[in-house]
Amino acid sequence: MSEEELEVYIKYLGFEKTIRGDVNQVLREIIKFFSKILPSFELTSKLTLTVDLEELLKTCEGLVAITEEGVVATAPADKLTDRDLILLYLVIARLAHSIGRSERDTMFISDILSTTKRSPGTIAGRLSELTTEGLVERVGKGEYRITTLGLDHFIRNLAPKLKEAK
């Protein structure tokens, strides 16, 4: 077995299978295996929303930069709405955490205020809207995280708009 080849052994409800190959091939075979056993699995996998780290990194190319100090925005922040600016910084928090540059994937409202340079009332209002829409979640008192739906929204809607503005 080569270094880049993955091997997975599955035993479920009396069914057994060993799958070998590259990561993508193995994932396809796992989905196929469970689709045969659990017909609803195929439907569920089609309805599941996920955001791949590699996809997020590619999307952020030209919009953020990884520096010695951390992950920073290079997008034209002055052209963003308050909502979009908050989303951008929450994406950066998630990204920094995912690549090991930050201990947490959240931001406190005080962090959001200092990075966005917007008024507390404006930030509180936009965070409330974003939370209601499911793009952001409140995880503690004054602490927020972008959701998977929010990341998907960023990739599909906000990032293309930011890249056009550059």
Phi and psi in radians as a Rosetta constraint file:
Dihedral C 1 N 2 CA 2 C 2 CIRCULARHARMONIC -1.316 0.35
Dihedral N 2 CA 2 C 2 N 3 CIRCULARHARMONIC 2.896 0.35
Dihedral C 2 N 3 CA 3 C 3 CIRCULARHARMONIC -1.088 0.35
Dihedral N 3 CA 3 C 3 N 4 CIRCULARHARMONIC -0.557 0.35
Dihedral C 3 N 4 CA 4 C 4 CIRCULARHARMONIC -1.560 0.35
Dihedral N 4 CA 4 C 4 N 5 CIRCULARHARMONIC -0.042 0.35
Dihedral C 4 N 5 CA 5 C 5 CIRCULARHARMONIC -1.575 0.35
Dihedral N 5 CA 5 C 5 N 6 CIRCULARHARMONIC 2.429 0.35
Dihedral C 5 N 6 CA 6 C 6 CIRCULARHARMONIC -1.889 0.35
Dihedral N 6 CA 6 C 6 N 7 CIRCULARHARMONIC 2.497 0.35
Dihedral C 6 N 7 CA 7 C 7 CIRCULARHARMONIC -2.215 0.35
Dihedral N 7 CA 7 C 7 N 8 CIRCULARHARMONIC 2.258 0.35
Dihedral C 7 N 8 CA 8 C 8 CIRCULARHARMONIC -2.266 0.35
Dihedral N 8 CA 8 C 8 N 9 CIRCULARHARMONIC 2.344 0.35
Dihedral C 8 N 9 CA 9 C 9 CIRCULARHARMONIC -1.937 0.35
Dihedral N 9 CA 9 C 9 N 10 CIRCULARHARMONIC 2.232 0.35
Dihedral C 9 N 10 CA 10 C 10 CIRCULARHARMONIC -2.092 0.35
Dihedral N 10 CA 10 C 10 N 11 CIRCULARHARMONIC 2.312 0.35
Dihedral C 10 N 11 CA 11 C 11 CIRCULARHARMONIC -2.316 0.35
Dihedral N 11 CA 11 C 11 N 12 CIRCULARHARMONIC 2.044 0.35
Dihedral C 11 N 12 CA 12 C 12 CIRCULARHARMONIC -2.602 0.35
Dihedral N 12 CA 12 C 12 N 13 CIRCULARHARMONIC 2.174 0.35
Dihedral C 12 N 13 CA 13 C 13 CIRCULARHARMONIC 0.856 0.35
Dihedral N 13 CA 13 C 13 N 14 CIRCULARHARMONIC 0.743 0.35
Dihedral C 13 N 14 CA 14 C 14 CIRCULARHARMONIC 1.470 0.35
Dihedral N 14 CA 14 C 14 N 15 CIRCULARHARMONIC -0.123 0.35
Dihedral C 14 N 15 CA 15 C 15 CIRCULARHARMONIC -1.675 0.35
Dihedral N 15 CA 15 C 15 N 16 CIRCULARHARMONIC 2.433 0.35
Dihedral C 15 N 16 CA 16 C 16 CIRCULARHARMONIC -2.309 0.35
Dihedral N 16 CA 16 C 16 N 17 CIRCULARHARMONIC 2.553 0.35
Dihedral C 16 N 17 CA 17 C 17 CIRCULARHARMONIC -2.772 0.35
Dihedral N 17 CA 17 C 17 N 18 CIRCULARHARMONIC 2.446 0.35
Dihedral C 17 N 18 CA 18 C 18 CIRCULARHARMONIC -1.946 0.35
Dihedral N 18 CA 18 C 18 N 19 CIRCULARHARMONIC 2.267 0.35
Dihedral C 18 N 19 CA 19 C 19 CIRCULARHARMONIC -2.121 0.35
Dihedral N 19 CA 19 C 19 N 20 CIRCULARHARMONIC 2.278 0.35
Dihedral C 19 N 20 CA 20 C 20 CIRCULARHARMONIC -2.223 0.35
Dihedral N 20 CA 20 C 20 N 21 CIRCULARHARMONIC 2.542 0.35
Dihedral C 20 N 21 CA 21 C 21 CIRCULARHARMONIC 2.659 0.35
Dihedral N 21 CA 21 C 21 N 22 CIRCULARHARMONIC -2.938 0.35
Dihedral C 21 N 22 CA 22 C 22 CIRCULARHARMONIC -1.297 0.35
Dihedral N 22 CA 22 C 22 N 23 CIRCULARHARMONIC 2.921 0.35
Dihedral C 22 N 23 CA 23 C 23 CIRCULARHARMONIC -0.965 0.35
Dihedral N 23 CA 23 C 23 N 24 CIRCULARHARMONIC -0.846 0.35
Dihedral C 23 N 24 CA 24 C 24 CIRCULARHARMONIC -1.105 0.35
Dihedral N 24 CA 24 C 24 N 25 CIRCULARHARMONIC -0.735 0.35
Dihedral C 24 N 25 CA 25 C 25 CIRCULARHARMONIC -1.107 0.35
Dihedral N 25 CA 25 C 25 N 26 CIRCULARHARMONIC -0.751 0.35
Dihedral C 25 N 26 CA 26 C 26 CIRCULARHARMONIC -1.125 0.35
Dihedral N 26 CA 26 C 26 N 27 CIRCULARHARMONIC -0.759 0.35
Dihedral C 26 N 27 CA 27 C 27 CIRCULARHARMONIC -1.070 0.35
Dihedral N 27 CA 27 C 27 N 28 CIRCULARHARMONIC -0.748 0.35
Dihedral C 27 N 28 CA 28 C 28 CIRCULARHARMONIC -1.048 0.35
Dihedral N 28 CA 28 C 28 N 29 CIRCULARHARMONIC -0.765 0.35
Dihedral C 28 N 29 CA 29 C 29 CIRCULARHARMONIC -1.171 0.35
Dihedral N 29 CA 29 C 29 N 30 CIRCULARHARMONIC -0.630 0.35
Dihedral C 29 N 30 CA 30 C 30 CIRCULARHARMONIC -1.111 0.35
Dihedral N 30 CA 30 C 30 N 31 CIRCULARHARMONIC -0.807 0.35
Dihedral C 30 N 31 CA 31 C 31 CIRCULARHARMONIC -1.072 0.35
Dihedral N 31 CA 31 C 31 N 32 CIRCULARHARMONIC -0.755 0.35
Dihedral C 31 N 32 CA 32 C 32 CIRCULARHARMONIC -1.086 0.35
Dihedral N 32 CA 32 C 32 N 33 CIRCULARHARMONIC -0.739 0.35
Dihedral C 32 N 33 CA 33 C 33 CIRCULARHARMONIC -1.034 0.35
Dihedral N 33 CA 33 C 33 N 34 CIRCULARHARMONIC -0.889 0.35
Dihedral C 33 N 34 CA 34 C 34 CIRCULARHARMONIC -1.242 0.35
Dihedral N 34 CA 34 C 34 N 35 CIRCULARHARMONIC -0.501 0.35
Dihedral C 34 N 35 CA 35 C 35 CIRCULARHARMONIC -1.091 0.35
Dihedral N 35 CA 35 C 35 N 36 CIRCULARHARMONIC -0.623 0.35
Dihedral C 35 N 36 CA 36 C 36 CIRCULARHARMONIC -1.245 0.35
Dihedral N 36 CA 36 C 36 N 37 CIRCULARHARMONIC -0.654 0.35
Dihedral C 36 N 37 CA 37 C 37 CIRCULARHARMONIC -1.409 0.35
Dihedral N 37 CA 37 C 37 N 38 CIRCULARHARMONIC -0.760 0.35
Dihedral C 37 N 38 CA 38 C 38 CIRCULARHARMONIC -2.108 0.35
Dihedral N 38 CA 38 C 38 N 39 CIRCULARHARMONIC 1.657 0.35
Dihedral C 38 N 39 CA 39 C 39 CIRCULARHARMONIC -0.936 0.35
Dihedral N 39 CA 39 C 39 N 40 CIRCULARHARMONIC -0.575 0.35
Dihedral C 39 N 40 CA 40 C 40 CIRCULARHARMONIC -1.269 0.35
Dihedral N 40 CA 40 C 40 N 41 CIRCULARHARMONIC -0.304 0.35
Dihedral C 40 N 41 CA 41 C 41 CIRCULARHARMONIC -1.076 0.35
Dihedral N 41 CA 41 C 41 N 42 CIRCULARHARMONIC -0.712 0.35
Dihedral C 41 N 42 CA 42 C 42 CIRCULARHARMONIC -1.065 0.35
Dihedral N 42 CA 42 C 42 N 43 CIRCULARHARMONIC -0.790 0.35
Dihedral C 42 N 43 CA 43 C 43 CIRCULARHARMONIC -1.124 0.35
Dihedral N 43 CA 43 C 43 N 44 CIRCULARHARMONIC -0.767 0.35
Dihedral C 43 N 44 CA 44 C 44 CIRCULARHARMONIC -1.066 0.35
Dihedral N 44 CA 44 C 44 N 45 CIRCULARHARMONIC -0.744 0.35
Dihedral C 44 N 45 CA 45 C 45 CIRCULARHARMONIC -1.143 0.35
Dihedral N 45 CA 45 C 45 N 46 CIRCULARHARMONIC -0.532 0.35
Dihedral C 45 N 46 CA 46 C 46 CIRCULARHARMONIC -1.282 0.35
Dihedral N 46 CA 46 C 46 N 47 CIRCULARHARMONIC -0.449 0.35
Dihedral C 46 N 47 CA 47 C 47 CIRCULARHARMONIC -1.622 0.35
Dihedral N 47 CA 47 C 47 N 48 CIRCULARHARMONIC -0.172 0.35
Dihedral C 47 N 48 CA 48 C 48 CIRCULARHARMONIC -1.361 0.35
Dihedral N 48 CA 48 C 48 N 49 CIRCULARHARMONIC 2.222 0.35
Dihedral C 48 N 49 CA 49 C 49 CIRCULARHARMONIC -1.712 0.35
Dihedral N 49 CA 49 C 49 N 50 CIRCULARHARMONIC 2.118 0.35
Dihedral C 49 N 50 CA 50 C 50 CIRCULARHARMONIC -2.348 0.35
Dihedral N 50 CA 50 C 50 N 51 CIRCULARHARMONIC 2.714 0.35
Dihedral C 50 N 51 CA 51 C 51 CIRCULARHARMONIC -2.173 0.35
Dihedral N 51 CA 51 C 51 N 52 CIRCULARHARMONIC 2.070 0.35
Dihedral C 51 N 52 CA 52 C 52 CIRCULARHARMONIC -1.357 0.35
Dihedral N 52 CA 52 C 52 N 53 CIRCULARHARMONIC 2.391 0.35
Dihedral C 52 N 53 CA 53 C 53 CIRCULARHARMONIC -1.021 0.35
Dihedral N 53 CA 53 C 53 N 54 CIRCULARHARMONIC -0.717 0.35
Dihedral C 53 N 54 CA 54 C 54 CIRCULARHARMONIC -1.074 0.35
Dihedral N 54 CA 54 C 54 N 55 CIRCULARHARMONIC -0.731 0.35
Dihedral C 54 N 55 CA 55 C 55 CIRCULARHARMONIC -1.101 0.35
Dihedral N 55 CA 55 C 55 N 56 CIRCULARHARMONIC -0.737 0.35
Dihedral C 55 N 56 CA 56 C 56 CIRCULARHARMONIC -1.128 0.35
Dihedral N 56 CA 56 C 56 N 57 CIRCULARHARMONIC -0.743 0.35
Dihedral C 56 N 57 CA 57 C 57 CIRCULARHARMONIC -1.072 0.35
Dihedral N 57 CA 57 C 57 N 58 CIRCULARHARMONIC -0.776 0.35
Dihedral C 57 N 58 CA 58 C 58 CIRCULARHARMONIC -1.107 0.35
Dihedral N 58 CA 58 C 58 N 59 CIRCULARHARMONIC -0.707 0.35
Dihedral C 58 N 59 CA 59 C 59 CIRCULARHARMONIC -1.115 0.35
Dihedral N 59 CA 59 C 59 N 60 CIRCULARHARMONIC -0.648 0.35
Dihedral C 59 N 60 CA 60 C 60 CIRCULARHARMONIC -1.394 0.35
Dihedral N 60 CA 60 C 60 N 61 CIRCULARHARMONIC -0.126 0.35
Dihedral C 60 N 61 CA 61 C 61 CIRCULARHARMONIC -1.014 0.35
Dihedral N 61 CA 61 C 61 N 62 CIRCULARHARMONIC 2.181 0.35
Dihedral C 61 N 62 CA 62 C 62 CIRCULARHARMONIC 1.537 0.35
Dihedral N 62 CA 62 C 62 N 63 CIRCULARHARMONIC -0.171 0.35
Dihedral C 62 N 63 CA 63 C 63 CIRCULARHARMONIC -1.898 0.35
Dihedral N 63 CA 63 C 63 N 64 CIRCULARHARMONIC -0.448 0.35
Dihedral C 63 N 64 CA 64 C 64 CIRCULARHARMONIC -2.375 0.35
Dihedral N 64 CA 64 C 64 N 65 CIRCULARHARMONIC 2.807 0.35
Dihedral C 64 N 65 CA 65 C 65 CIRCULARHARMONIC -2.346 0.35
Dihedral N 65 CA 65 C 65 N 66 CIRCULARHARMONIC 2.502 0.35
Dihedral C 65 N 66 CA 66 C 66 CIRCULARHARMONIC -1.687 0.35
Dihedral N 66 CA 66 C 66 N 67 CIRCULARHARMONIC 2.065 0.35
Dihedral C 66 N 67 CA 67 C 67 CIRCULARHARMONIC -2.046 0.35
Dihedral N 67 CA 67 C 67 N 68 CIRCULARHARMONIC 3.072 0.35
Dihedral C 67 N 68 CA 68 C 68 CIRCULARHARMONIC -1.071 0.35
Dihedral N 68 CA 68 C 68 N 69 CIRCULARHARMONIC -0.546 0.35
Dihedral C 68 N 69 CA 69 C 69 CIRCULARHARMONIC -1.427 0.35
Dihedral N 69 CA 69 C 69 N 70 CIRCULARHARMONIC -0.307 0.35
Dihedral C 69 N 70 CA 70 C 70 CIRCULARHARMONIC 2.501 0.35
Dihedral N 70 CA 70 C 70 N 71 CIRCULARHARMONIC -2.786 0.35
Dihedral C 70 N 71 CA 71 C 71 CIRCULARHARMONIC -1.723 0.35
Dihedral N 71 CA 71 C 71 N 72 CIRCULARHARMONIC 2.243 0.35
Dihedral C 71 N 72 CA 72 C 72 CIRCULARHARMONIC -2.218 0.35
Dihedral N 72 CA 72 C 72 N 73 CIRCULARHARMONIC 2.715 0.35
Dihedral C 72 N 73 CA 73 C 73 CIRCULARHARMONIC -1.416 0.35
Dihedral N 73 CA 73 C 73 N 74 CIRCULARHARMONIC 2.366 0.35
Dihedral C 73 N 74 CA 74 C 74 CIRCULARHARMONIC -2.046 0.35
Dihedral N 74 CA 74 C 74 N 75 CIRCULARHARMONIC -0.007 0.35
Dihedral C 74 N 75 CA 75 C 75 CIRCULARHARMONIC -1.229 0.35
Dihedral N 75 CA 75 C 75 N 76 CIRCULARHARMONIC 2.707 0.35
Dihedral C 75 N 76 CA 76 C 76 CIRCULARHARMONIC -1.267 0.35
Dihedral N 76 CA 76 C 76 N 77 CIRCULARHARMONIC 1.504 0.35
Dihedral C 76 N 77 CA 77 C 77 CIRCULARHARMONIC -1.056 0.35
Dihedral N 77 CA 77 C 77 N 78 CIRCULARHARMONIC -0.512 0.35
Dihedral C 77 N 78 CA 78 C 78 CIRCULARHARMONIC -1.175 0.35
Dihedral N 78 CA 78 C 78 N 79 CIRCULARHARMONIC -0.288 0.35
Dihedral C 78 N 79 CA 79 C 79 CIRCULARHARMONIC -1.723 0.35
Dihedral N 79 CA 79 C 79 N 80 CIRCULARHARMONIC 0.080 0.35
Dihedral C 79 N 80 CA 80 C 80 CIRCULARHARMONIC -1.723 0.35
Dihedral N 80 CA 80 C 80 N 81 CIRCULARHARMONIC 2.587 0.35
Dihedral C 80 N 81 CA 81 C 81 CIRCULARHARMONIC -1.254 0.35
Dihedral N 81 CA 81 C 81 N 82 CIRCULARHARMONIC 2.891 0.35
Dihedral C 81 N 82 CA 82 C 82 CIRCULARHARMONIC -1.021 0.35
Dihedral N 82 CA 82 C 82 N 83 CIRCULARHARMONIC -0.763 0.35
Dihedral C 82 N 83 CA 83 C 83 CIRCULARHARMONIC -1.052 0.35
Dihedral N 83 CA 83 C 83 N 84 CIRCULARHARMONIC -0.828 0.35
Dihedral C 83 N 84 CA 84 C 84 CIRCULARHARMONIC -1.145 0.35
Dihedral N 84 CA 84 C 84 N 85 CIRCULARHARMONIC -0.634 0.35
Dihedral C 84 N 85 CA 85 C 85 CIRCULARHARMONIC -1.149 0.35
Dihedral N 85 CA 85 C 85 N 86 CIRCULARHARMONIC -0.743 0.35
Dihedral C 85 N 86 CA 86 C 86 CIRCULARHARMONIC -1.079 0.35
Dihedral N 86 CA 86 C 86 N 87 CIRCULARHARMONIC -0.808 0.35
Dihedral C 86 N 87 CA 87 C 87 CIRCULARHARMONIC -1.040 0.35
Dihedral N 87 CA 87 C 87 N 88 CIRCULARHARMONIC -0.754 0.35
Dihedral C 87 N 88 CA 88 C 88 CIRCULARHARMONIC -1.013 0.35
Dihedral N 88 CA 88 C 88 N 89 CIRCULARHARMONIC -0.812 0.35
Dihedral C 88 N 89 CA 89 C 89 CIRCULARHARMONIC -1.233 0.35
Dihedral N 89 CA 89 C 89 N 90 CIRCULARHARMONIC -0.535 0.35
Dihedral C 89 N 90 CA 90 C 90 CIRCULARHARMONIC -1.265 0.35
Dihedral N 90 CA 90 C 90 N 91 CIRCULARHARMONIC -0.576 0.35
Dihedral C 90 N 91 CA 91 C 91 CIRCULARHARMONIC -1.112 0.35
Dihedral N 91 CA 91 C 91 N 92 CIRCULARHARMONIC -0.763 0.35
Dihedral C 91 N 92 CA 92 C 92 CIRCULARHARMONIC -1.058 0.35
Dihedral N 92 CA 92 C 92 N 93 CIRCULARHARMONIC -0.721 0.35
Dihedral C 92 N 93 CA 93 C 93 CIRCULARHARMONIC -1.072 0.35
Dihedral N 93 CA 93 C 93 N 94 CIRCULARHARMONIC -0.770 0.35
Dihedral C 93 N 94 CA 94 C 94 CIRCULARHARMONIC -1.142 0.35
Dihedral N 94 CA 94 C 94 N 95 CIRCULARHARMONIC -0.758 0.35
Dihedral C 94 N 95 CA 95 C 95 CIRCULARHARMONIC -1.110 0.35
Dihedral N 95 CA 95 C 95 N 96 CIRCULARHARMONIC -0.805 0.35
Dihedral C 95 N 96 CA 96 C 96 CIRCULARHARMONIC -1.047 0.35
Dihedral N 96 CA 96 C 96 N 97 CIRCULARHARMONIC -0.709 0.35
Dihedral C 96 N 97 CA 97 C 97 CIRCULARHARMONIC -1.163 0.35
Dihedral N 97 CA 97 C 97 N 98 CIRCULARHARMONIC -0.762 0.35
Dihedral C 97 N 98 CA 98 C 98 CIRCULARHARMONIC -1.090 0.35
Dihedral N 98 CA 98 C 98 N 99 CIRCULARHARMONIC -0.561 0.35
Dihedral C 98 N 99 CA 99 C 99 CIRCULARHARMONIC -1.736 0.35
Dihedral N 99 CA 99 C 99 N 100 CIRCULARHARMONIC 0.178 0.35
Dihedral C 99 N 100 CA 100 C 100 CIRCULARHARMONIC 1.390 0.35
Dihedral N 100 CA 100 C 100 N 101 CIRCULARHARMONIC 0.347 0.35
Dihedral C 100 N 101 CA 101 C 101 CIRCULARHARMONIC -1.682 0.35
Dihedral N 101 CA 101 C 101 N 102 CIRCULARHARMONIC -0.060 0.35
Dihedral C 101 N 102 CA 102 C 102 CIRCULARHARMONIC -2.568 0.35
Dihedral N 102 CA 102 C 102 N 103 CIRCULARHARMONIC 2.569 0.35
Dihedral C 102 N 103 CA 103 C 103 CIRCULARHARMONIC -1.300 0.35
Dihedral N 103 CA 103 C 103 N 104 CIRCULARHARMONIC -0.429 0.35
Dihedral C 103 N 104 CA 104 C 104 CIRCULARHARMONIC -2.321 0.35
Dihedral N 104 CA 104 C 104 N 105 CIRCULARHARMONIC 2.728 0.35
Dihedral C 104 N 105 CA 105 C 105 CIRCULARHARMONIC -1.812 0.35
Dihedral N 105 CA 105 C 105 N 106 CIRCULARHARMONIC 0.299 0.35
Dihedral C 105 N 106 CA 106 C 106 CIRCULARHARMONIC -2.027 0.35
Dihedral N 106 CA 106 C 106 N 107 CIRCULARHARMONIC 2.944 0.35
Dihedral C 106 N 107 CA 107 C 107 CIRCULARHARMONIC -2.319 0.35
Dihedral N 107 CA 107 C 107 N 108 CIRCULARHARMONIC 2.445 0.35
Dihedral C 107 N 108 CA 108 C 108 CIRCULARHARMONIC -1.405 0.35
Dihedral N 108 CA 108 C 108 N 109 CIRCULARHARMONIC 2.703 0.35
Dihedral C 108 N 109 CA 109 C 109 CIRCULARHARMONIC -1.025 0.35
Dihedral N 109 CA 109 C 109 N 110 CIRCULARHARMONIC -0.570 0.35
Dihedral C 109 N 110 CA 110 C 110 CIRCULARHARMONIC -1.127 0.35
Dihedral N 110 CA 110 C 110 N 111 CIRCULARHARMONIC -0.646 0.35
Dihedral C 110 N 111 CA 111 C 111 CIRCULARHARMONIC -1.146 0.35
Dihedral N 111 CA 111 C 111 N 112 CIRCULARHARMONIC -0.753 0.35
Dihedral C 111 N 112 CA 112 C 112 CIRCULARHARMONIC -1.113 0.35
Dihedral N 112 CA 112 C 112 N 113 CIRCULARHARMONIC -0.723 0.35
Dihedral C 112 N 113 CA 113 C 113 CIRCULARHARMONIC -1.095 0.35
Dihedral N 113 CA 113 C 113 N 114 CIRCULARHARMONIC -0.771 0.35
Dihedral C 113 N 114 CA 114 C 114 CIRCULARHARMONIC -1.238 0.35
Dihedral N 114 CA 114 C 114 N 115 CIRCULARHARMONIC -0.590 0.35
Dihedral C 114 N 115 CA 115 C 115 CIRCULARHARMONIC -1.406 0.35
Dihedral N 115 CA 115 C 115 N 116 CIRCULARHARMONIC -0.599 0.35
Dihedral C 115 N 116 CA 116 C 116 CIRCULARHARMONIC -1.510 0.35
Dihedral N 116 CA 116 C 116 N 117 CIRCULARHARMONIC -0.421 0.35
Dihedral C 116 N 117 CA 117 C 117 CIRCULARHARMONIC 1.085 0.35
Dihedral N 117 CA 117 C 117 N 118 CIRCULARHARMONIC 0.533 0.35
Dihedral C 117 N 118 CA 118 C 118 CIRCULARHARMONIC -1.811 0.35
Dihedral N 118 CA 118 C 118 N 119 CIRCULARHARMONIC 2.896 0.35
Dihedral C 118 N 119 CA 119 C 119 CIRCULARHARMONIC -1.277 0.35
Dihedral N 119 CA 119 C 119 N 120 CIRCULARHARMONIC 2.655 0.35
Dihedral C 119 N 120 CA 120 C 120 CIRCULARHARMONIC -0.999 0.35
Dihedral N 120 CA 120 C 120 N 121 CIRCULARHARMONIC -0.708 0.35
Dihedral C 120 N 121 CA 121 C 121 CIRCULARHARMONIC -1.106 0.35
Dihedral N 121 CA 121 C 121 N 122 CIRCULARHARMONIC -0.725 0.35
Dihedral C 121 N 122 CA 122 C 122 CIRCULARHARMONIC -1.118 0.35
Dihedral N 122 CA 122 C 122 N 123 CIRCULARHARMONIC -0.823 0.35
Dihedral C 122 N 123 CA 123 C 123 CIRCULARHARMONIC -1.123 0.35
Dihedral N 123 CA 123 C 123 N 124 CIRCULARHARMONIC -0.774 0.35
Dihedral C 123 N 124 CA 124 C 124 CIRCULARHARMONIC -1.071 0.35
Dihedral N 124 CA 124 C 124 N 125 CIRCULARHARMONIC -0.739 0.35
Dihedral C 124 N 125 CA 125 C 125 CIRCULARHARMONIC -1.117 0.35
Dihedral N 125 CA 125 C 125 N 126 CIRCULARHARMONIC -0.802 0.35
Dihedral C 125 N 126 CA 126 C 126 CIRCULARHARMONIC -1.179 0.35
Dihedral N 126 CA 126 C 126 N 127 CIRCULARHARMONIC -0.676 0.35
Dihedral C 126 N 127 CA 127 C 127 CIRCULARHARMONIC -1.101 0.35
Dihedral N 127 CA 127 C 127 N 128 CIRCULARHARMONIC -0.674 0.35
Dihedral C 127 N 128 CA 128 C 128 CIRCULARHARMONIC -1.080 0.35
Dihedral N 128 CA 128 C 128 N 129 CIRCULARHARMONIC -0.788 0.35
Dihedral C 128 N 129 CA 129 C 129 CIRCULARHARMONIC -1.089 0.35
Dihedral N 129 CA 129 C 129 N 130 CIRCULARHARMONIC -0.838 0.35
Dihedral C 129 N 130 CA 130 C 130 CIRCULARHARMONIC -1.106 0.35
Dihedral N 130 CA 130 C 130 N 131 CIRCULARHARMONIC -0.619 0.35
Dihedral C 130 N 131 CA 131 C 131 CIRCULARHARMONIC -1.197 0.35
Dihedral N 131 CA 131 C 131 N 132 CIRCULARHARMONIC -0.764 0.35
Dihedral C 131 N 132 CA 132 C 132 CIRCULARHARMONIC -1.055 0.35
Dihedral N 132 CA 132 C 132 N 133 CIRCULARHARMONIC -0.646 0.35
Dihedral C 132 N 133 CA 133 C 133 CIRCULARHARMONIC -1.376 0.35
Dihedral N 133 CA 133 C 133 N 134 CIRCULARHARMONIC -0.146 0.35
Dihedral C 133 N 134 CA 134 C 134 CIRCULARHARMONIC 1.453 0.35
Dihedral N 134 CA 134 C 134 N 135 CIRCULARHARMONIC 0.159 0.35
Dihedral C 134 N 135 CA 135 C 135 CIRCULARHARMONIC -1.461 0.35
Dihedral N 135 CA 135 C 135 N 136 CIRCULARHARMONIC -0.407 0.35
Dihedral C 135 N 136 CA 136 C 136 CIRCULARHARMONIC -2.366 0.35
Dihedral N 136 CA 136 C 136 N 137 CIRCULARHARMONIC 2.602 0.35
Dihedral C 136 N 137 CA 137 C 137 CIRCULARHARMONIC -2.205 0.35
Dihedral N 137 CA 137 C 137 N 138 CIRCULARHARMONIC 2.530 0.35
Dihedral C 137 N 138 CA 138 C 138 CIRCULARHARMONIC -1.550 0.35
Dihedral N 138 CA 138 C 138 N 139 CIRCULARHARMONIC 2.162 0.35
Dihedral C 138 N 139 CA 139 C 139 CIRCULARHARMONIC -1.924 0.35
Dihedral N 139 CA 139 C 139 N 140 CIRCULARHARMONIC -0.124 0.35
Dihedral C 139 N 140 CA 140 C 140 CIRCULARHARMONIC -2.986 0.35
Dihedral N 140 CA 140 C 140 N 141 CIRCULARHARMONIC 3.140 0.35
Dihedral C 140 N 141 CA 141 C 141 CIRCULARHARMONIC -1.124 0.35
Dihedral N 141 CA 141 C 141 N 142 CIRCULARHARMONIC 1.944 0.35
Dihedral C 141 N 142 CA 142 C 142 CIRCULARHARMONIC 1.240 0.35
Dihedral N 142 CA 142 C 142 N 143 CIRCULARHARMONIC 0.343 0.35
Dihedral C 142 N 143 CA 143 C 143 CIRCULARHARMONIC -2.152 0.35
Dihedral N 143 CA 143 C 143 N 144 CIRCULARHARMONIC 2.313 0.35
Dihedral C 143 N 144 CA 144 C 144 CIRCULARHARMONIC -2.300 0.35
Dihedral N 144 CA 144 C 144 N 145 CIRCULARHARMONIC 2.673 0.35
Dihedral C 144 N 145 CA 145 C 145 CIRCULARHARMONIC -2.428 0.35
Dihedral N 145 CA 145 C 145 N 146 CIRCULARHARMONIC 2.520 0.35
Dihedral C 145 N 146 CA 146 C 146 CIRCULARHARMONIC -1.310 0.35
Dihedral N 146 CA 146 C 146 N 147 CIRCULARHARMONIC 2.453 0.35
Dihedral C 146 N 147 CA 147 C 147 CIRCULARHARMONIC -1.542 0.35
Dihedral N 147 CA 147 C 147 N 148 CIRCULARHARMONIC 3.024 0.35
Dihedral C 147 N 148 CA 148 C 148 CIRCULARHARMONIC -1.085 0.35
Dihedral N 148 CA 148 C 148 N 149 CIRCULARHARMONIC -0.699 0.35
Dihedral C 148 N 149 CA 149 C 149 CIRCULARHARMONIC -1.078 0.35
Dihedral N 149 CA 149 C 149 N 150 CIRCULARHARMONIC -0.678 0.35
Dihedral C 149 N 150 CA 150 C 150 CIRCULARHARMONIC -1.138 0.35
Dihedral N 150 CA 150 C 150 N 151 CIRCULARHARMONIC -0.703 0.35
Dihedral C 150 N 151 CA 151 C 151 CIRCULARHARMONIC -1.124 0.35
Dihedral N 151 CA 151 C 151 N 152 CIRCULARHARMONIC -0.730 0.35
Dihedral C 151 N 152 CA 152 C 152 CIRCULARHARMONIC -1.088 0.35
Dihedral N 152 CA 152 C 152 N 153 CIRCULARHARMONIC -0.743 0.35
Dihedral C 152 N 153 CA 153 C 153 CIRCULARHARMONIC -1.065 0.35
Dihedral N 153 CA 153 C 153 N 154 CIRCULARHARMONIC -0.740 0.35
Dihedral C 153 N 154 CA 154 C 154 CIRCULARHARMONIC -1.061 0.35
Dihedral N 154 CA 154 C 154 N 155 CIRCULARHARMONIC -0.835 0.35
Dihedral C 154 N 155 CA 155 C 155 CIRCULARHARMONIC -1.122 0.35
Dihedral N 155 CA 155 C 155 N 156 CIRCULARHARMONIC -0.776 0.35
Dihedral C 155 N 156 CA 156 C 156 CIRCULARHARMONIC -1.438 0.35
Dihedral N 156 CA 156 C 156 N 157 CIRCULARHARMONIC -0.569 0.35
Dihedral C 156 N 157 CA 157 C 157 CIRCULARHARMONIC -2.014 0.35
Dihedral N 157 CA 157 C 157 N 158 CIRCULARHARMONIC -0.910 0.35
Dihedral C 157 N 158 CA 158 C 158 CIRCULARHARMONIC -1.329 0.35
Dihedral N 158 CA 158 C 158 N 159 CIRCULARHARMONIC -0.806 0.35
Dihedral C 158 N 159 CA 159 C 159 CIRCULARHARMONIC -1.027 0.35
Dihedral N 159 CA 159 C 159 N 160 CIRCULARHARMONIC -0.801 0.35
Dihedral C 159 N 160 CA 160 C 160 CIRCULARHARMONIC -1.051 0.35
Dihedral N 160 CA 160 C 160 N 161 CIRCULARHARMONIC -0.663 0.35
Dihedral C 160 N 161 CA 161 C 161 CIRCULARHARMONIC -1.136 0.35
Dihedral N 161 CA 161 C 161 N 162 CIRCULARHARMONIC -0.716 0.35
Dihedral C 161 N 162 CA 162 C 162 CIRCULARHARMONIC -1.159 0.35
Dihedral N 162 CA 162 C 162 N 163 CIRCULARHARMONIC -0.696 0.35
Dihedral C 162 N 163 CA 163 C 163 CIRCULARHARMONIC -1.180 0.35
Dihedral N 163 CA 163 C 163 N 164 CIRCULARHARMONIC -0.591 0.35
Dihedral C 163 N 164 CA 164 C 164 CIRCULARHARMONIC -1.153 0.35
Dihedral N 164 CA 164 C 164 N 165 CIRCULARHARMONIC -0.635 0.35
Dihedral C 164 N 165 CA 165 C 165 CIRCULARHARMONIC -1.275 0.35
Dihedral N 165 CA 165 C 165 N 166 CIRCULARHARMONIC -0.337 0.35
